[in-house]
Amino acid sequence: QVQLVESGGGLVETGGSLRLSCTPISSLCNVHNKAWYRQTPGKQARELVASNRSDGSADYADSAKGRSTISRESAKDVAVLYLQMHNLKPEDTGNYLCNDVDPPFNSWGRGTEVTVSS
């Protein structure tokens, strides 16, 4: 099990930008084959927003294409998964979590809240 900690969320206006970060608690873990998910209020399901594979390939939900970029930084003692989001819309509001691209998943962290005001 890899424990991941998300950060970088906040309250922004429509059209604003945010960069989310996901870091393993243990410096011995990496962020390969990880993805960002969004959970919106009232919905139990987590929506896949963007994924980043070990080979560097990335996939995005249709709603995120053209406005989001997923990337990772992997070096000695450094492992961070990023999600850069531009031109944010109210429908981007939600709790963003990172986890594996494919099941079985690690335990879900608390996520980081993103609120986009109209």
PyMOL commands that set and color helices and strands:
alter all, ss='L'
color gray80, all
select helices_A, chain A and resi 90-92
alter helices_A, ss='H'
color red, helices_A
select strands_A, chain A and resi 4-7+10-13+18-24+34-39+47-52+58-60+68-75+78-85+94-100+112-117
alter strands_A, ss='S'
color yellow, strands_A
deselect
rebuild
show_as cartoon
